[in-house]
Amino acid sequence: MISLDFTTLVFALSFIAFIALMQLVFFAPVSDKIAEREGKLDANKTFTINLVQEIQAKIAKFKDDPELVAARTQAHEIIIAAKTEATEAKTKLIADTIDELKTRKEKQSQLFENERIQIIKNLEGPIKEITHLMVTKLLGGTSIKVKEELKV
């Protein structure tokens, strides 16, 4: 059971003095600092909200600005035109290259044909000579008669 004596009274008074001292030294300054920080946080929060609203308003303004919409449309058209022009240039370059290669092929074919004809003409004399010698050997005849027959 609890007894009320002088020690309990001294303990209670010292506890009350301790609480009053803590209020003066610790609780009041800490409470003031907490209130000050809450005020700063509220001010920063308000500033941030206002700033976000301002940014959103500017974004909406730029999004709906007719000049910017026209500029975006014009830029898009320029890009499409450039792509089309590049594709046409590429197609023309390929066609020109194919035409040039065909022309080169025809020239080379003509050169080849001319060389073939020249080689055949150059071989005609030696072939006649060899044929004459073979006929002379086979027939055992005179070479003058065979030469005359070959000329005809």
C-alpha positions in Angstrom: 0.0 0.0 0.0 1.1 3.6 -0.7 2.1 5.7 2.3 2.2 9.5 2.2 5.2 10.6 4.1 7.8 13.3 3.7 9.9 11.3 1.1 7.0 11.0 -1.2 6.3 14.7 -0.9 9.9 15.5 -1.7 9.9 13.1 -4.6 6.7 14.6 -6.0 8.1 18.2 -5.7 11.4 17.2 -7.3 9.5 15.5 -10.2 7.4 18.7 -10.7 10.6 20.8 -10.6 12.2 18.5 -13.1 9.2 18.7 -15.5 9.2 22.5 -15.2 12.9 22.7 -15.8 12.6 20.3 -18.9 9.8 22.5 -20.2 12.0 25.6 -20.0 15.2 24.0 -21.2 14.1 21.3 -23.7 10.4 21.1 -24.6 9.8 24.8 -25.4 12.9 25.3 -27.7 12.2 22.0 -29.4 8.5 22.9 -29.9 9.6 26.2 -31.3 12.0 24.6 -33.8 9.4 22.1 -34.9 6.8 24.9 -35.4 9.5 26.9 -37.4 10.3 23.8 -39.6 6.6 23.1 -40.2 6.2 26.7 -41.3 9.1 26.4 -43.7 7.8 23.1 -45.0 4.3 24.7 -45.6 5.9 27.6 -47.4 8.0 25.3 -49.6 4.9 23.2 -50.3 2.9 26.2 -51.3 5.8 27.5 -53.5 6.1 24.1 -55.1 2.4 23.8 -55.8 2.3 27.3 -57.3 5.4 26.5 -59.4 3.9 23.2 -60.7 0.7 25.0 -61.6 2.6 27.7 -63.4 4.6 25.1 -65.4 1.5 23.3 -66.3 -0.1 26.5 -67.5 2.9 27.3 -69.7 2.9 23.8 -71.1 -0.8 24.1 -71.9 -0.1 27.5 -73.5 2.7 26.1 -75.7 0.7 23.0 -76.6 -2.2 25.0 -77.9 -0.2 27.9 -79.3 -1.2 28.2 -83.0 2.2 29.4 -84.1 3.9 26.4 -82.5 1.3 24.0 -83.9 1.9 25.6 -87.4 5.7 25.3 -86.9 5.4 21.6 -85.9 3.2 20.9 -88.9 5.6 22.8 -91.2 8.6 20.9 -89.8 6.8 17.6 -90.3 6.0 18.5 -93.9 9.7 19.5 -94.5 10.8 16.2 -93.1 8.4 14.2 -95.3 9.5 16.3 -98.3 13.2 15.6 -97.5 12.5 11.9 -97.2 10.6 11.8 -100.5 13.4 13.8 -102.2 16.1 11.5 -100.8 14.1 8.4 -102.0 13.7 9.9 -105.5 17.4 10.8 -105.6 18.3 7.3 -104.6 16.0 5.8 -107.2 17.5 8.1 -109.9 21.0 7.3 -108.9 20.3 3.6 -109.0 18.7 4.0 -112.5 21.6 6.1 -113.7 24.1 3.5 -112.4 22.1 0.7 -114.1 22.1 2.6 -117.4 25.8 3.3 -117.2 26.5 -0.4 -116.5 24.3 -1.4 -119.5 26.2 1.1 -121.7 29.6 -0.3 -120.5 28.4 -3.8 -121.0 27.3 -3.0 -124.6 30.7 -1.3 -125.3 32.6 -4.2 -123.9 30.5 -6.7 -125.9 31.2 -4.6 -129.1 34.9 -4.5 -128.3 34.8 -8.3 -127.7 33.0 -8.9 -131.0 35.5 -6.6 -132.9 38.4 -8.5 -131.3 36.9 -11.8 -132.2 36.4 -10.7 -135.8 40.0 -9.4 -135.9 41.4 -12.7 -134.5 39.4 -14.7 -137.1 40.8 -12.4 -139.9 44.3 -12.8 -138.5 43.9 -16.6 -138.4 42.5 -16.8 -142.0 46.0 -16.7 -143.6 47.6 -19.3 -141.4 44.6 -21.6 -141.7 44.7 -21.3 -145.5 48.5 -22.1 -145.4 48.0 -25.1 -143.1 45.1 -26.3 -145.3 47.2 -25.9 -148.4 50.0 -27.9 -146.8 47.7 -30.7 -145.6 46.1 -31.0 -149.1 49.5 -31.0 -150.7 50.6 -33.8 -148.4 47.5 -35.8 -148.8 47.2 -35.5 -152.5 50.8 -35.5 -153.2 50.2 -32.8 -155.9 51.9 -29.7 -156.7 51.5 -26.8 -154.4 50.9 -24.3 -157.2 47.7 -26.0 -158.4 46.3 -26.1 -154.9 47.1 -22.5 -154.3 45.3 -21.6 -157.4 42.3 -23.6 -156.4 42.2 -22.0 -152.9 42.2 -18.5 -154.5 39.1 -19.4 -156.4 
